[in-house]
């Protein structure tokens, strides 16, 4: 059995502690089996825990494994941002810097640029998979989607935005919501919730509405994955680019958007999304955000 391991917790997609999305980073996890990682992630009971291992390629920074409380996932945004900031900061020490980090994730190699200016440390990664549609996924009608979210049918959709299922490693069902008032009222509602996500082949619904102090305000529910609501979802924010393109909201070229998530649950998060469209097709999506350290400690792995 491996010995005692060091861990850190960071709040991600925020410049202030006790906001954003909490993350546990467990170091020197090479000797942990996936089952032990899953047990540790369940004990932290955060939306995600990331385990740092030696890279398969010495030219890369680290191999990482990412776990929900209930399952391993191939890629996630806030663990990528938080872990890259931890690794770059540990390597660079105090003061301003800029450093490139390469993380080997199950979905592929993820390049991350990390930089510090004054008291703020930020990172931006390139999504390892360009978001794309999901063959065979059944997207609920507005009335069923509304029932799944405790809303009225006329509160689903706005302009050319309609529900859709998109994938980029993980997959999400996207629900455009007509107002911030409706967005704040939304919540998973049975039995329609289980029916809708089962037909779509997902365990999460990502909601978005036009923002007031940002481009879009978002929420993400995933109770079947052990996450009643997520304060910030970097992977879903990246895949949102495909939903926006299908809705006619992304022009040719490069578009930068600001997303705010977690507001309704008291953990405001700020996510930057950059989408590149060439010839009417997505060619690259980048996600940016800050992270701050909150705690550190040691953990004894399960037997």
Long-range contacts (C-beta under 8 A, 24 or more apart in sequence): 1-301, 1-303, 2-28, 2-29, 2-30, 2-31, 2-32, 2-301, 4-298, 4-299, 4-300, 4-301, 5-29, 5-32, 5-298, 5-299, 5-300, 5-301, 6-296, 6-297, 6-298, 6-299, 7-296, 7-297, 7-298, 7-299, 8-86, 8-293, 8-295, 8-296, 9-46, 9-293, 9-294, 9-295, 9-296, 10-82, 10-85, 10-86, 10-291, 10-292, 10-293, 10-294, 11-291, 11-292, 11-294, 12-78, 12-79, 12-81, 12-82, 12-232, 12-269, 12-289, 12-290, 12-291, 13-78, 13-81, 13-231, 13-232, 13-234, 13-261, 13-262, 13-269, 13-270, 13-271, 13-289, 13-290, 13-291, 14-267, 14-268, 14-269, 14-270, 14-289, 14-290, 14-291, 14-292, 15-119, 15-120, 15-290, 15-292, 16-292, 17-292, 17-293, 17-294, 18-267, 18-294, 19-262, 19-267, 19-268, 19-269, 20-78, 20-231, 20-232, 20-262, 20-267, 20-268, 20-269, 20-289, 20-290, 20-291, 20-292, 21-47, 21-78, 21-230, 21-231, 21-232, 21-233, 21-262, 21-267, 21-269, 22-46, 22-47, 22-231, 22-294, 23-48, 23-49, 23-50, 23-78, 23-79, 23-82, 23-83, 23-291, 24-48, 24-49, 24-50, 25-49, 25-50, 25-52, 25-79, 25-82, 25-83, 25-86, 26-50, 26-51, 26-52, 26-299, 27-52, 28-52, 28-53, 29-53, 29-65, 30-54, 32-301, 34-65, 34-72, 36-301, 36-302, 37-65, 37-67, 37-72, 38-67, 38-71, 38-72, 39-302, 40-67, 40-299, 40-301, 40-302, 41-67, 41-68, 41-69, 42-69, 42-70, 42-226, 44-69, 45-69, 45-226, 47-78, 47-227, 47-230, 47-231, 48-73, 48-76, 48-78, 48-79, 49-79, 50-76, 50-79, 50-82, 50-83, 52-83, 52-87, 55-102, 55-104, 56-104, 57-104, 59-102, 60-102, 60-103, 60-104, 60-109, 61-87, 61-101, 61-102, 61-103, 62-87, 62-101, 62-103, 62-104, 63-103, 63-104, 64-103, 64-104, 64-105, 65-106, 66-105, 66-106, 68-225, 68-226, 68-227, 69-225, 69-226, 69-227, 70-225, 70-226, 71-225, 72-106, 73-106, 73-169, 73-170, 74-105, 74-106, 74-107, 74-169, 74-170, 75-105, 75-106, 75-107, 75-108, 75-110, 75-127, 75-128, 75-129, 75-168, 75-169, 75-170, 75-235, 76-170, 76-233, 76-234, 76-235, 77-125, 77-232, 77-233, 77-234, 77-235, 77-236, 77-237, 77-238, 77-271, 77-287, 78-232, 78-233, 78-234, 78-289, 80-105, 80-110, 80-112, 80-123, 80-125, 80-234, 81-112, 81-123, 81-125, 81-234, 81-287, 81-288, 81-289, 81-291, 82-291, 84-112, 84-114, 84-123, 84-125, 85-114, 85-121, 85-122, 85-123, 85-290, 85-291, 86-291, 86-293, 88-114, 88-121, 88-123, 89-114, 89-116, 89-121, 92-116, 107-169, 108-169, 120-290, 121-290, 121-291, 121-292, 122-288, 122-289, 122-290, 123-288, 123-289, 123-290, 123-291, 124-272, 124-274, 124-286, 124-287, 124-288, 125-234, 125-286, 125-287, 125-288, 126-284, 126-285, 126-286, 127-168, 127-169, 127-235, 127-238, 127-239, 127-284, 127-285, 127-286, 127-287, 128-169, 129-167, 129-168, 129-169, 130-168, 130-282, 130-283, 130-284, 130-285, 131-166, 131-167, 131-168, 131-238, 131-239, 131-240, 131-241, 131-242, 131-282, 131-285, 132-166, 132-167, 132-168, 132-242, 132-282, 133-164, 133-165, 133-166, 133-167, 133-242, 134-165, 134-166, 134-167, 134-171, 134-201, 136-201, 137-165, 137-171, 137-173, 137-199, 137-200, 137-201, 137-202, 138-199, 138-200, 138-201, 139-163, 139-164, 139-165, 139-173, 139-200, 140-173, 140-196, 140-199, 140-200, 144-192, 144-195, 144-196, 145-175, 145-196, 147-189, 147-192, 147-196, 148-188, 148-189, 148-192, 148-193, 148-195, 148-196, 148-197, 148-205, 149-175, 149-177, 149-186, 149-187, 149-188, 149-189, 149-193, 149-205, 149-207, 150-185, 150-186, 150-187, 150-188, 150-189, 151-177, 151-182, 151-185, 151-186, 152-182, 154-178, 155-179, 155-182, 158-209, 158-210, 159-247, 159-248, 160-247, 160-248, 160-249, 161-243, 161-247, 161-249, 162-247, 164-242, 164-243, 164-246, 165-200, 165-201, 165-202, 166-239, 166-240, 166-242, 166-243, 167-239, 168-235, 168-238, 168-239, 168-242, 168-285, 169-235, 170-204, 170-235, 170-236, 170-239, 171-201, 171-202, 171-239, 172-202, 172-204, 172-205, 172-206, 172-220, 172-235, 172-236, 172-239, 173-197, 173-200, 173-202, 173-204, 173-205, 173-206, 174-205, 174-206, 174-207, 174-208, 174-240, 174-243, 175-205, 175-206, 175-207, 175-208, 176-207, 176-208, 176-209, 176-243, 176-247, 177-207, 177-208, 177-209, 178-209, 179-209, 180-209, 180-210, 180-211, 180-212, 180-217, 182-209, 183-207, 183-208, 183-209, 183-217, 183-219, 183-264, 184-264, 186-219, 186-221, 187-221, 188-221, 188-223, 188-228, 193-223, 194-224, 197-224, 204-236, 206-233, 206-236, 206-240, 208-240, 208-243, 208-259, 211-258, 211-259, 211-260, 213-260, 214-258, 214-259, 214-260, 214-270, 215-257, 215-258, 215-259, 216-240, 216-257, 216-258, 216-259, 216-260, 217-259, 217-260, 217-261, 217-263, 218-259, 218-260, 218-261, 219-261, 219-264, 220-261, 229-264, 229-265, 230-261, 230-262, 231-261, 231-262, 231-265, 231-267, 231-269, 232-261, 232-262, 232-267, 232-269, 232-271, 232-289, 233-261, 234-271, 234-287, 234-289, 237-261, 237-271, 237-273, 237-287, 238-273, 238-285, 238-286, 238-287, 239-285, 240-273, 241-273, 241-275, 241-282, 241-285, 242-282, 244-275, 245-275, 245-277, 245-282, 250-275, 250-277, 250-282, 251-277, 252-277, 252-278, 252-279, 252-280, 253-277
